[in-house]
Amino acid sequence: MDTFLSGLPHRPPFRFVDGIVAMEPGVTGVGLKTFPAAEPFFAGHFPGDPIVPGVILTEALAQLAGVVAAAAEPDASFLLSNIRQMKFLRPARPEEAIQLEARAAGALGPLLRFEVRAAVAGVVVAEGELMLNRVGAG
């Protein structure tokens, strides 16, 4: 399943999907991410009570959505163009295994809409809607 990650243009230290556990190209995907406690951003967010920044969690979900889209259109490129209705329901913490989910929910020309969700041990920590813009062939 991790062969789908080859469609993700991001590289460390800005790759926020560790692996893919389920994929239906262009439709839905499930990925995993665990942020090590040694990540530099935890030193300041927040000292003594570190949590994964919402913007980074959102980026992880956008990367997974991009993997789902690229699995169906490997010659296209996708950029995050809109973050809608993101809610952070509980903090995600260092060393927690975060399950990322992205499901295609519509398209309008080059814009692809995804419903996204992140969960830790079955408890939803974030959910919302993202839009990707197809900028390459496809």
C-alpha positions as CSV (number, residue, x, y, z in Angstrom):
1,M,0.0,0.0,0.0
2,D,2.9,2.4,0.7
3,T,3.6,2.4,-3.1
4,F,0.8,5.0,-3.2
5,L,3.1,7.4,-1.3
6,S,5.2,7.7,-4.4
7,G,2.5,10.0,-5.7
8,L,3.1,12.4,-2.9
9,P,5.6,15.1,-3.9
10,H,6.4,16.0,-0.2
11,R,9.6,14.8,1.4
12,P,10.9,14.7,4.9
13,P,10.7,16.8,7.0
14,F,7.4,17.9,5.4
15,R,5.9,14.5,4.7
16,F,3.1,13.9,7.2
17,V,1.8,10.5,6.1
18,D,3.9,7.5,7.3
19,G,1.9,4.8,5.5
20,I,-1.2,3.9,3.6
21,V,-3.5,1.1,5.0
22,A,-6.4,1.3,2.6
23,M,-6.9,2.9,-0.8
24,E,-9.6,3.2,-3.4
25,P,-7.9,5.4,-6.0
26,G,-9.8,8.7,-6.5
27,V,-12.4,7.7,-3.9
28,T,-11.1,7.1,-0.4
29,G,-7.9,6.4,1.5
30,V,-6.8,5.7,5.0
31,G,-3.3,6.6,6.2
32,L,-1.3,6.7,9.4
33,K,1.0,9.2,11.0
34,T,2.8,9.2,14.3
35,F,4.7,12.4,15.3
36,P,7.8,11.6,17.3
37,A,8.2,13.5,20.5
38,A,11.5,14.8,19.2
39,E,9.8,16.9,16.5
40,P,11.1,20.5,17.0
41,F,7.7,22.1,17.0
42,F,6.7,20.3,20.2
43,A,9.3,22.3,22.2
44,G,7.1,25.4,21.7
45,H,3.6,24.0,21.1
46,F,3.2,23.8,24.1
47,P,6.0,23.3,26.6
48,G,5.1,20.7,29.2
49,D,1.9,19.8,27.4
50,P,2.8,19.2,23.7
51,I,0.1,18.9,21.0
52,V,0.2,18.4,17.3
53,P,-0.5,21.9,15.8
54,G,-3.8,22.0,14.0
55,V,-2.2,23.4,10.9
56,I,0.1,20.4,10.7
57,L,-2.7,17.9,11.3
58,T,-4.7,19.7,8.5
59,E,-1.6,19.4,6.2
60,A,-1.4,15.7,6.9
61,L,-5.0,15.3,5.9
62,A,-4.4,17.3,2.8
63,Q,-1.4,15.2,1.9
64,L,-3.6,12.0,2.2
65,A,-6.3,13.6,0.0
66,G,-3.6,14.3,-2.5
67,V,-2.4,10.7,-2.4
68,V,-6.0,9.5,-3.0
69,A,-6.4,11.9,-6.0
70,A,-2.9,11.1,-7.4
71,A,-3.7,7.3,-7.2
72,A,-6.4,7.9,-9.8
73,E,-4.5,10.5,-11.9
74,P,-0.8,9.7,-11.5
75,D,0.2,12.3,-14.2
76,A,-1.6,15.2,-12.4
77,S,-0.4,17.4,-9.6
78,F,-2.7,18.6,-6.8
79,L,-2.4,21.6,-4.5
80,L,-4.4,22.5,-1.4
81,S,-6.6,25.4,-2.3
82,N,-9.2,25.7,0.4
83,I,-9.7,24.6,4.0
84,R,-13.3,24.4,5.0
85,Q,-15.1,23.6,8.2
86,M,-12.1,22.2,10.0
87,K,-12.8,21.3,13.6
88,F,-10.4,20.2,16.3
89,L,-12.3,18.1,18.8
90,R,-9.4,16.9,21.0
91,P,-5.6,17.4,20.9
92,A,-3.4,14.9,19.2
93,R,-0.2,14.3,21.1
94,P,3.4,13.1,20.3
95,E,3.8,9.4,19.8
96,E,0.0,8.8,19.3
97,A,-0.8,6.8,16.2
98,I,-3.1,9.1,14.2
99,Q,-5.4,7.5,11.6
100,L,-6.0,9.8,8.7
101,E,-9.0,9.4,6.4
102,A,-9.9,11.2,3.2
103,R,-13.0,10.6,1.0
104,A,-13.8,12.3,-2.3
105,A,-17.0,14.3,-1.9
106,G,-17.3,16.1,-5.3
107,A,-15.5,17.9,-8.1
108,L,-16.0,21.0,-10.1
109,G,-13.6,21.3,-13.0
110,P,-10.1,21.1,-11.6
111,L,-11.3,21.4,-7.9
112,L,-11.7,18.3,-5.9
113,R,-13.6,18.3,-2.6
114,F,-12.6,15.9,0.2
115,E,-14.1,15.1,3.5
116,V,-11.3,14.4,6.0
117,R,-11.0,13.0,9.5
118,A,-8.2,12.2,11.9
119,A,-8.7,9.9,14.9
120,V,-6.6,8.5,17.7
121,A,-7.6,5.1,19.1
122,G,-11.0,5.5,17.4
123,V,-11.7,8.9,18.9
124,V,-12.0,11.7,16.3
125,V,-9.5,14.5,16.9
126,A,-10.2,16.6,13.8
127,E,-12.6,16.7,10.9
128,G,-13.5,18.9,8.0
129,E,-13.5,19.5,4.3
130,L,-10.6,20.4,2.0
131,M,-10.4,21.4,-1.6
132,L,-7.5,20.4,-3.9
133,N,-6.8,22.0,-7.2
134,R,-5.6,19.9,-10.1
135,V,-2.7,21.8,-11.6
136,G,-1.1,19.2,-13.9
137,A,-2.3,16.8,-16.6
138,G,-5.3,14.8,-15.9
